[in-house]
């Protein structure tokens, strides 16, 4: 039986190929600190059915190319929908020294008030 791995699709941009990230927790032998180790595998996806964020099962097989040595077996769980950003309104920039016509903060108004006080 071939080696089977469960991971999350991190990239599906290539045609019929996906990149699967597999995370595992390991403990350092000397310091006993736990850390996460992430490995990336490239797998063949014949029908282009896996998307980014999907939880999938891949299986070792004959090499399809230099880097692709796994095959997609099944999609265990679909990822959430992709988030689309809304268009944002850009606020109009005011020239330096003026604050929307506020006479207390406007540089020309403060110059005039200084001349009156002197």
N, C-alpha and C positions, 0 to 999 in steps of 0.2 A: 504494500500500500504506500502511495506517495505521501510526502509530507504535506499537511494541510495547515494553513495559517489564517487567523481571523484578524482583520484590521479595518481601518477607515480609509476611504479613498481621499487622497490629498490633491490629486490632479487628474483631470480627464480631458486635457486639451489635445493630446495626440490621437490620431485616428486608430481605433481598435486597440488602444493601449491605455492602461490606467496605472497610476502610482499609488501604492497602498502603504500607509504608515502604520507600523506595529509598535506600540509602546509597552514596555515591561518595567516593573520595579525591581531593582537589584540592591543588594546591600554590599557596601565596601568591606572587603575581608579584614582589613586592619582597623579602620576607624568606625565600623558598624553604622555608618550613615547611609540612609536609603536615598536613592536617586532614580530618576526616570531615564531609561535608555530608549531611544526611538530609532527604529530601523526602517528603511524604505525599500520596497520591492516593486519591480515593474511587472505587470501581468497583462496577458493577452485577453482582450474583451471583444469577442467576435461580433456581437450585435450592437456594440456601443450603448449598452443599457445601463451601466453604472455611472452615477454622477458624483460630483464632489460632496463629501459628507456622508455618503452611504457606508453602512457597515457591511463588509463582504467577507466571503470565504474564498481563498485562493489555494491552488494545489500545484505542487512541483510537477513539471513535465519536461519534455524535450525542449531544447533552446529554440525559440522562434527567431531570435536575433542575438546580437552580442550581449545585450542587457536583459532581454525578456526571457525568463525561464520559468514563469508561473502562468497558470491559466485560471480565469475566473470560473468558480464552481457555481456559486449562487449569491444573490443579494439577500442578506439576513434582515436588514432594516434600512428603509429609505431615509435619507437625510432630510432636514427641514428645507423649506423653500429658500431660494436665494433672496437676499435682501436687496431691493433696489432703492437707491437714494433719490429723494425728491429734489426737484429743482429749488434752489434757495434764492431769495431776493438779495441782491447786493445793495447795501446802503450807500447812498451818495456821499462821497467824501467831500468835506468842507475844507476850504483853504486854511492854511495855518493862521492862527491868531484870531479867528472868529469862531464863536460858538452859537450858531443858529440865530444870530441877531440879538443875543442877550447883551444889553448895554453894560451890565456889571462886569462881564467877562470879555467883552469886545476890546481889543487892544486900542482902537482909536478912541473909544469912549473913556478908557482909563487915562490916556494921555491928556485929553481935554480936562478931565477932573483934576489932574495933577497941576496943570497950568493955572486953573482957577484958584487952587489952594495956595500957590506960591505967590 
